[in-house]
Amino acid sequence: MHLRALVVESERVGSTTLLTLSVELSDPEPGQFVMLWVPGVGEIPLSVADYSDGNLLLAVTRKGRVTSYIYNEVRKGGKLYVRGPYGRPFTRPPPGSRALLVGGGSGVAPLNFLARKIREAGASCTAVLGYRTAEEVFLAGSFSRNCHTIVSTDDGSLGVRGLATDVASQLLSSNVFERIYACGPEPLIEKMLFLSTEKGLYFEASMERYMRCAVGVCGSCVLEPVGLRVCRDGPVFSGEVLKKVFHR
């Protein structure tokens, strides 16, 4: 069932729209996603970037028809529709432990929610956030309120020049972490899986796939070769499962 959501805020940052929606959901967890429906346009899956007191934060990167419509047309005071939350969330690190969060592009969104929950649980985290350029940087300020945050850009226009995975590799060589969480393009996830295996660290990642039904029926989001459905069995998967995906 879709719930009507009032657009409280619509902020454009580079090619991303940060939407704050007023909608009462059933306690989303970091790593879960919702389906956002724009009547007459279409429906898309989006990671929960934060949720508190009935306010849902979504980061919508302009890619296709629905996301372009949101970028160009949706403004404060508008109405959209949401169903969810769906999917398997991230597991929380124990109090007192240290986690490394590594996100790239739109993949930083679910890690923002996770960073807040980690801090509230009495653990600590360092976040490495990778973007193409300074103009594309979003949510970095929100991350910095909850953990030590390092921004990298491909062109060096803000923060460290280079890939988030390179920054993460350097951090792992000189810091102690118990867990690694990742979300972003698959090369980023595969690299962080390799590093976590090399260091013997617990690893989880949120995988990105096109999800149409969100309840495991249509089969559009099957993760090969393991045959798991990202919407129902994920989108968060353990390192042990991902080793089979990336043949490691």
Buried (B, 14 or more C-beta within 10 A) or exposed (E): EBBEBEBBEBEBBBBBBBBBBBBEBEEBBBBBBBBBBBEEBEBBBBBBBBBEEEEBBBBBBBEEEBBBBBBEEBEEEBEBBBBBBBBBBBBBBEEEBBBBBBBBBBBBBBBBBBBBBBBEBEBBBBBBBBBBEBEBBBBBEBBBEBBBBBBBBBEEBBBBEBBBBBBBBBBBEEEEBBBBBBBBBBEBBBBBBBBBBEBEBBBBBBBBBEBBBBBBEEEBBBBEEEEBBBBBBBBBBBBEBBBBBEEE
